[in-house]
Amino acid sequence: MASFVSSFSTQVKDFRSGYISWAVVSLFFFYQYILRVSPGVMVNELRIDFSLNAEQFSYFGAFYLYAYSLLQIPVGILVDKIGVKKTVILSIFICLFGTGLIASTSNLYLAYLSRILMGVGSACAFMCTLKIVADFLPAGKRGLLNGATLTLGVIGALVAGKPLSIAMDLFGWRYALLLTLIVGIGVLLLAVFFLKTPSASIQISNTPEEKVSILQVIKEITSTPMVIIYAILAVGLYTPLSVIADLWGVAYLMAKYGFARGDAAEISMTMYIGLCVGSLLLPWLSEKYNVLNQSIRFCTYGIFIAFLAILISPQLPVMGIRALIFGLGAFGGAEMLCFTGVVLYAPKGRTGITLGITNTVNMIGGAFAQQSVGLILDRFLWNGAIDIHGNHLYGSQDYAMAFSFLAVMIALCCLVSHYLKKDISLSKPAKCIS
């Protein structure tokens, strides 16, 4: 009896530490989302200060995402080896350095380097929250907690919209970024003092019994068909968010509807409100009714229809625009279900690297899409028009044409969704954090 009470007490303590750790790292995820989407709000200022065309500007988003995505596997290995706390603290330092660099430089290549550093620093945030949930917290709560993580990121994106725009109008874009630097210092202090490390017994329980090479581990994971299918579907669910909300949505709405920048930013951020709702509601319903794969398939088709409507619709009232963009975000919440599914097929003790591989595919897809829009606009659709600052001008039809290849990508993901297996139980016992 005493042994049972002791074991129960230890489990409760571990769960409490896990929730604290999840909250701190989710706050870091919130912060890095502000950094991620800031160029979309500062599009005019960045293009004027650095004399950028669309393709050059697209690198501000693409370099971040390429650095972020290419480091997912190394960071997954690092997290599995040294743990969440050390990885997160180092990552926040890198984010702070990158933010300070872009706020203080007038050199385009240093500005690009700053975005790479922000991507490097942000690479562990999402993965570490997923790992904490998968390895340390109670079974049956994963989808909901993963959705809550994304919700915090969504709030970060919302903070980066209208408020950043107001700060830029008052102080300029460089000082607005310095304000985000101060926020980042606060997140760093929370990580240092409140991010918990697991007990030795927990770390040992999650260590694979035999040592194998990294290449063998990657081969084992990538030879699991369901991991690849979930990764591909995550791309289809994430890419519209990456292209419209993170980078090109403000410019598209300004060109098509003539909105002021602040209003366009606010409407574009409606997608994040939808994502906030979807990322909480969809995991909860999917876990309650055990319809994980059905939900993913339904949402993939929902995103395709909403995205197509945004591209081909004529002039719409503001509420109609908001409704479509909200729907696009809400269906995008099913991205969290893909990560929940991946965890169910992750080899024992390999949660971090499995999530890393999945997020690598996901983020590279987003970076490719962002950069492709800029390339298509400049190389194929620009008619030679420029503004008073010498920047290239594009019409709403140009943006719609540049976005159209994404519709094809999402349509292919709709077909892939039919290869999902019949829904299985989501109550697989949780492992332990490392």
ABEGO torsion letter per residue (X at the ends): XAAAAAAAAAAAAAAAAAAAAAAAAAAAAAAAAAAAAAAAAAAAAAAAAAGBBAAAAAAAAAAAAAAAAAAAAAAAAAAAAAEAAAAAAAAAAAAAAAAAAAAABABAAAAAAAAAAAAAAAAAAAAAAAAAAAAABBBGAAAAAAAAAAAAAAAAAAAABAAAAAAAAAAEAAAAAAAAAAAAAAAAAAAAAABBBBBAAAAAAABBABBBBAAAAAAAAAABAAAAAAAAAAAAAAAAAAAAAAAAAAAAAAAAAGBBAAAAAAAAAAAAAAAAAAAAAAAAAAAAAGAAAAAAAAAAAAAAAAAAAAAABBBBBAAAAAAAAAAAAAAAAAAAAAAAAAAAABBBGAAAAAAAAAAAAAAAAAAAAAAAAAAAAAAAABAGBBBAAGBBBBBAAAAAAAAAAAAAAAAAAAAAAAABBBBBBAABBBBBBX
